[in-house]
Amino acid sequence: MLPNNCIFNGMKKWAYLLTILLLFFAGCSSQQKTTIQYKKEDGVKPKKLSLDIYNNQPGRDKPVVVFVHGGGWILGDKATKIKRKVALFKELDYIFVSANYRLSSFFNKKVQYPKHTIDVADAIKWIFDSIDSYGGDKNKIVLLGHSAGAQMISLLVTSHKFLPERGISFDSFKGAISMDTEGYDVYGMCNAGAKIYQRNFGDDPEKWKEASPILQLKPIGHYPDFLIVMRGKPYRIEMANDFAAKLRASDTKVKLINADPYGHFKVNNILGAKKDTIVTPAVVKFLKSHFN
């Protein structure tokens, strides 16, 4: 039988180790992800109006990458296929924020444009006002979007309806990365009879125009630099090229990357993969050149 002092000392040792472990895992959890509800809407679940902040390293005034997921404005979530992105931006020592927004439904038309875009604008407003409390620098923000998310971030930095109304100018952002969207020309897609666009953007041609990033561009617009990742059928490539050309006509710097032979989903899912030689290197180079 062990002496009482050995038992006591052993208990002290285990209590000490347990305390260290608890503090370690608590620290990892709090540093890894913080979930914030950026606004409230009656009848809307808090998760749909929330964002996740990933900050895995101590420090202040870090660059911030804000991601808006795709899914045709009907599907998707801020946590879907996010691990590679989290690891990539941890390695770069950036703060990574992934935002949710209200989704449309296959069964009703309660959520249509501009509700999705308003939510993303409000999420960005919250980030702009509050990210300094989480170690970020609001003067070093790049927006990143895929598919429907790419349409929204492209619209938000070209339309005077959303962020400027919230007191945020286009030149507040270091850049925008738009990955594989048809949404540069919502007006054209709706006119062509694309059902998913008609469901999400309604039946008012003026709304279609308002939601089209390419139709918002002015000769002198002071838009942030763009990285445009394109792929797929010729009409998708043409839309990306047309948007890029109009941006350049407004004296905006644009880098185009052709991500064929990747598919639509792989363009997003591959970001952060070590084996990727197309999307990830281009995104990293763009971010480093605009954050330095």
Rosetta blueprint (number, residue, H / E / L):
1 M L
2 L L
3 P L
4 N H
5 N H
6 C H
7 I H
8 F H
9 N H
10 G H
11 M H
12 K H
13 K H
14 W H
15 A H
16 Y H
17 L H
18 L H
19 T H
20 I H
21 L H
22 L H
23 L H
24 F H
25 F H
26 A H
27 G H
28 C H
29 S H
30 S H
31 Q H
32 Q H
33 K L
34 T E
35 T E
36 I E
37 Q E
38 Y L
39 K L
40 K L
41 E L
42 D L
43 G L
44 V L
45 K L
46 P H
47 K H
48 K H
49 L H
50 S E
51 L E
52 D E
53 I E
54 Y E
55 N L
56 N L
57 Q L
58 P L
59 G L
60 R L
61 D L
62 K E
63 P E
64 V E
65 V E
66 V E
67 F E
68 V E
69 H L
70 G L
71 G L
72 G L
73 W L
74 I L
75 L L
76 G L
77 D L
78 K L
79 A L
80 T L
81 K L
82 I L
83 K H
84 R H
85 K H
86 V H
87 A H
88 L H
89 F H
90 K H
91 E H
92 L L
93 D L
94 Y L
95 I E
96 F E
97 V E
98 S E
99 A E
100 N L
101 Y L
102 R L
103 L L
104 S L
105 S L
106 F L
107 F L
108 N L
109 K L
110 K L
111 V L
112 Q L
113 Y L
114 P L
115 K H
116 H H
117 T H
118 I H
119 D H
120 V H
121 A H
122 D H
123 A H
124 I H
125 K H
126 W H
127 I H
128 F H
129 D H
130 S H
131 I H
132 D H
133 S H
134 Y H
135 G L
136 G E
137 D E
138 K E
139 N E
140 K E
141 I E
142 V E
143 L E
144 L E
145 G E
146 H E
147 S L
148 A H
149 G H
150 A H
151 Q H
152 M H
153 I H
154 S H
155 L H
156 L H
157 V L
158 T L
159 S L
160 H L
161 K L
162 F L
163 L L
164 P H
165 E H
166 R H
167 G L
168 I L
169 S L
170 F H
171 D H
172 S H
173 F L
174 K L
175 G E
176 A E
177 I E
178 S E
179 M E
180 D L
181 T L
182 E L
183 G H
184 Y H
185 D H
186 V H
187 Y H
188 G H
189 M H
190 C H
191 N H
192 A L
193 G L
194 A L
195 K H
196 I H
197 Y H
198 Q H
199 R H
200 N H
201 F H
202 G L
203 D L
204 D L
205 P H
206 E H
207 K H
208 W H
209 K H
210 E H
211 A L
212 S L
213 P H
214 I H
215 L H
216 Q L
217 L L
218 K L
219 P L
220 I L
221 G L
222 H L
223 Y L
224 P L
225 D L
226 F E
227 L E
228 I E
229 V E
230 M E
231 R L
232 G L
233 K L
234 P H
235 Y H
236 R H
237 I H
238 E H
239 M H
240 A H
241 N H
242 D H
243 F H
244 A H
245 A H
246 K H
247 L H
248 R H
249 A H
250 S L
251 D L
252 T L
253 K L
254 V E
255 K E
256 L E
257 I E
258 N E
259 A L
260 D L
261 P L
262 Y L
263 G L
264 H H
265 F H
266 K H
267 V H
268 N H
269 N H
270 I L
271 L L
272 G L
273 A L
274 K L
275 K L
276 D L
277 T L
278 I L
279 V H
280 T H
281 P H
282 A H
283 V H
284 V H
285 K H
286 F H
287 L H
288 K H
289 S H
290 H H
291 F H
292 N L
